[in-house]
């Protein structure tokens, strides 16, 4: 039973980390396909991985406490872990319906509407007043700009793509020296 509890608890943390990675990807990315895929993946991983692992971690922890000498309220650390687990599960179960709503919107929305969804890092009410602005990072009115590093990375990738697209195939293979004037 201890092994099951450890597996469920560590799996819950790992699944939450994967969910956070998807939420950040949806938040900083301006490509509609990635934002759509991230929201759908967050819904699936939330309902079918995170919620069951959290419930199993709580259940196996209760079984371990009642069936071993550790006891349910004998040690303060167990009471703290129990309260934090129950609080986390309550927040998770209250949050998942909004994730399902946003995933449903992502499934049927057009590309312009997808960019307004953003990610799940910030609560939807904390979003920018100009969330429909295509270039959120350059909008002076926004309270939730894209991180500078995300904008710079995207611009750097676009510049690199443009350079490689206009480059002749042989110019990438050898260094071309320009004659000095």
Secondary structure, 3 states (H helix, E strand, C coil): CHHHHHHHHHHHHHHHHHHHHHHHHHHHCCCHHHHHHHHHHHHHHHHHHHHHHHHHHHHHHHHHHHHCCCCCCCCHHHHHHHHHHHHHHHHHHHHHHHHHHHHHHHHHCCHHHHHHHCCCCCCHHHCCCCCCCCCHHHCCCCCCCCCHHHHHHHHHHHHHHHHHHCCCHHHHCCCCCCCCC
